[in-house]
Every structure is written in structure tokens, then in C-alpha cells.
């Protein structure tokens, strides 16, 4: 199998694609998605369109026999995410959500610590993702037609993290404040579990916060330093919050290569190490429930 590396550029029409390719030395540009998926030299297609366009682009690629890496959130709704999962299974190709954080070394180490009982029984996850982003009503993040709002762009990170650590919740509470365009400016969530565990999560698109995460257990805690969803330091504490361990992998890049390596392994036949397509579909169900609770609906729903 050829190495999974970006080597095809799709532009907004042939002229735009050719101009971009010429400027950056990219071979074989394509002026449409249809041309791209028809290229026999392409193995995998990375889909990074606005959220509402993910499902159509993914199905187009899957139907052409291409593996797909789809930006988070996988789609706008759980139903559309299930369509992608079902079609990929039918066509025998890999569909994977580009939740790159899941595959970073400190996240792999965190899962190993929790599996070994390093902090006893896990009781609580606390995580936020807050940024100061454009407030222009015309911006994509403010536009309901483009899936705007804090929840789907930012909130998916702490939600996915909580599901990674605790599994799917049995109950969800959520409250939000909205922008003038009708998308959520900030959203607070509590995921609850039948055995009493909880996840306390927050996202906002117009205030930059600490962006830390912590997992609390009966015999200790694990803290993910700022910015927790990027390569960062993981610190393990005992019951009295004495430092037991500090872990930081030698990652000098943004860390996208771990996601790419995971995808390549899956294409070669390996089982998912984290975040199967079925789990991504289930996470979309959590986001659907949060949107229902905060009254966030998108055009066409």
C-alpha cells in the first residue's frame, strides 16, 4: 500500500485548483470532488468541509471505494453519522473521525494508567475547551447554516474525552447562552452515570480559558495540563495531591501524525486502538441530546 500522504488538491473549480497547485508545487490537482474520488491513485480522502457537508462528501468518497478521514464532528446528527458508518461497512472501507487528540501519546498513557487502576476507581472527569474566536455574525462559527456554535467545534473535544474515560452516559444535563445568530456561545454539560460517576464539561467560543482537564479517582488524580487536547504534560497525584508521576512525550509538532498513523494501520487491517466509527456515531448521539436540551437546531432538521 502506498504511504498515506496528501498529494491531491481539490479547489473551487479547475482554475483555482491549478493556481493553488502551481503555487505550492502540488501534483495532480482536481477541480471537483467527483474528479478526486475517481482518481485511482487516491487511497484515502480527508474531509474538512463545513460540518453540514461532511455526510455528502463522505458518502461520495465511500461509494468510490475510498477510505475517509472525516473532521470532527463526524456530521451534524447521529442519523447522518450512522449513514456513513453503514455505507463504509457495506463498501469495506475505513471511515474514521479526525479526533486527533485521542491518538496523542499522553492520551494513550492516560488510558494505560486508568486501565491499571493507578488512581483507583474513576469518579469524575472535568474538562473545558474555550477559545476567543471571531464574533462576526457572518463568520462560519456564527452561522447556523454551516453548523456554527461552540458545541460542535469545541465542545466535542471534552465530550469525546469524557466518553473515552467513562463511556456513554445514562443522563445528560446542559445549559447554554446563545449568540444573536442563534448558535450557542457557551454550553455547560453534566454527563451522569448509573453508578454515580459524572463528567463536568464546558465550551465557549468567545472567552479563552485554562483548557485543562482532570480525572479524579478514589486514590488519586490525573491532570492534563494546558492545553489538554494538544501534546502536553500529564501529572499523576496521590490522594493528598502529591506528585507521583509526570509524563510528557517528545512531540515537537502539533501531533497530527499519530492520527494519520492510526488511519494507515486501520487501512492495513488493524483494529482501532481508540475511537471506532461506532463510538463516533454514539458521541454524535450525545451531542444530539445536548442540542435538544439547549434548543440548538440547524436548518433542514
Residue pairs with C-beta under 8 A, 6 or more apart in sequence:
1 43
1 264
1 267
1 268
2 43
3 264
4 43
4 44
4 260
4 263
4 264
4 267
6 46
7 26
7 27
7 28
8 26
8 28
8 29
8 30
8 36
8 39
8 41
8 42
9 17
9 20
9 21
9 24
9 26
9 29
9 30
10 17
10 29
10 30
10 31
10 32
10 33
10 35
10 36
11 17
11 18
11 19
11 20
11 21
11 29
11 30
11 31
13 31
13 32
14 29
14 31
14 32
15 31
16 31
17 29
17 30
17 31
18 29
18 31
20 26
20 29
21 27
21 28
21 29
28 39
28 41
30 36
30 39
33 57
33 60
33 61
34 60
36 42
36 45
36 61
37 45
37 60
37 61
37 63
37 64
37 66
38 64
42 66
43 66
43 67
43 267
44 66
44 67
44 68
44 69
44 94
44 263
44 267
45 57
45 61
45 66
45 67
45 68
45 69
46 68
46 69
46 71
46 98
47 54
47 57
47 58
47 61
47 68
47 69
47 70
47 71
48 71
48 98
49 57
49 71
50 140
50 146
50 147
51 71
51 73
51 75
51 76
51 146
51 147
51 152
52 76
52 145
52 146
52 147
52 298
52 300
54 70
54 71
54 73
54 74
54 75
54 76
54 80
54 84
55 75
55 76
55 80
55 81
55 83
55 84
58 68
58 70
58 84
58 87
58 95
59 83
59 84
59 87
61 68
62 68
62 84
62 87
62 88
62 91
62 93
62 95
63 87
63 91
65 91
65 93
66 93
67 93
67 94
67 95
67 96
67 263
67 266
67 267
68 84
68 88
68 93
68 94
68 95
68 96
69 96
69 98
69 259
69 263
70 84
70 95
70 96
70 97
70 98
71 97
71 98
72 97
72 98
72 99
72 156
72 157
72 160
73 97
73 147
73 152
73 156
73 283
73 284
73 287
74 80
74 81
74 84
74 97
74 280
74 281
74 283
74 284
75 81
75 84
75 284
76 147
76 152
76 298
76 301
77 284
77 288
77 301
78 281
78 282
78 284
78 285
78 287
78 288
80 284
81 280
81 281
81 284
82 281
84 95
84 277
85 95
85 277
85 278
85 280
85 281
87 95
88 94
88 95
88 277
94 263
94 266
94 267
95 277
96 262
96 263
96 266
96 272
96 275
96 277
96 280
97 275
97 277
97 280
98 259
99 156
99 157
99 160
99 259
99 275
99 280
100 255
100 256
100 258
100 259
101 107
101 157
101 160
101 161
101 229
101 230
102 160
102 164
102 259
102 274
102 275
103 258
103 259
103 261
103 262
103 273
103 274
104 230
104 231
104 249
104 251
104 255
104 258
105 231
105 249
105 251
105 258
106 224
106 231
106 232
106 233
106 234
106 247
106 248
106 249
107 164
107 274
108 273
108 274
109 234
109 247
109 249
110 165
110 215
110 222
110 224
110 234
111 164
111 274
113 119
113 222
113 236
114 122
114 165
114 215
114 222
118 217
118 220
118 222
118 236
119 215
119 216
119 217
119 218
119 219
119 220
119 221
119 222
119 236
120 217
120 218
120 219
120 220
121 217
121 218
122 165
122 166
122 197
122 215
122 216
122 217
123 196
123 197
123 198
123 216
123 217
123 218
124 197
124 198
124 199
124 200
124 214
124 215
124 216
125 161
125 162
125 165
125 166
125 198
125 199
125 200
125 201
125 213
125 214
125 215
125 216
126 199
126 200
126 201
126 213
126 214
126 216
127 157
127 158
127 161
127 162
127 199
127 200
127 201
127 202
127 212
127 213
127 214
127 228
128 158
128 201
128 202
128 203
128 209
128 210
128 211
128 212
128 213
129 154
129 155
129 157
129 158
129 202
129 203
129 211
129 229
130 154
130 186
130 202
130 203
130 204
130 205
130 207
130 208
130 209
130 211
131 154
131 204
131 205
131 208
132 205
132 206
132 207
132 208
133 139
133 141
133 205
133 206
134 141
134 142
135 142
135 179
135 206
136 142
137 143
137 179
137 180
137 181
139 148
140 146
140 148
141 148
141 149
141 153
141 183
141 205
142 148
142 179
142 181
142 183
143 181
143 183
144 181
144 182
144 183
144 298
144 299
145 298
145 299
147 298
148 181
148 183
149 179
149 183
149 184
149 185
149 187
149 205
149 296
150 176
150 183
150 184
150 185
150 186
150 187
150 203
150 204
150 205
151 176
151 184
151 187
151 203
151 287
151 290
151 291
151 294
151 296
152 287
153 205
154 203
154 204
154 205
155 187
155 189
155 201
155 203
155 287
155 290
156 283
156 287
157 203
157 229
158 189
158 199
158 201
158 202
158 203
158 213
159 189
159 191
159 201
159 283
159 286
159 287
159 290
160 275
160 283
161 213
161 228
161 229
162 169
162 191
162 199
162 201
163 169
163 279
163 282
163 283
163 286
164 274
164 275
165 199
165 215
166 191
166 193
166 197
166 199
167 193
168 282
168 286
169 191
169 192
169 193
169 199
169 286
170 192
170 193
170 194
171 191
171 192
172 189
172 190
172 191
172 192
172 286
172 289
172 290
172 293
173 189
173 190
173 192
173 293
174 187
174 188
174 189
174 190
174 289
174 290
174 293
174 294
175 187
175 188
175 293
175 294
176 184
176 185
176 186
176 187
176 188
176 294
176 295
176 296
177 184
177 185
177 186
178 184
178 185
178 294
178 295
178 296
179 185
182 296
183 296
184 294
184 296
185 204
185 205
185 206
186 202
186 203
186 204
186 205
186 206
186 207
187 202
187 203
187 204
187 290
187 294
188 201
188 202
189 199
189 200
189 201
189 202
189 290
190 198
190 199
190 200
190 201
191 198
191 199
191 201
191 286
192 198
202 209
210 226
211 226
211 227
211 228
211 229
212 223
212 224
212 225
212 226
212 228
213 223
213 224
213 228
213 229
214 221
214 222
214 223
214 224
215 221
215 222
215 223
219 238
219 239
220 236
220 237
220 238
220 239
220 244
221 236
221 237
221 241
222 234
222 235
222 236
222 237
223 234
223 235
223 237
224 232
224 233
224 234
225 232
225 233
225 234
225 235
226 232
230 254
230 255
231 248
231 249
231 251
231 253
231 254
231 255
232 248
233 246
233 247
233 248
234 246
234 247
234 248
235 243
235 245
235 246
235 247
236 243
236 244
236 245
236 246
236 247
237 243
237 244
238 244
262 272
262 273
262 274
265 273
266 272
291 297
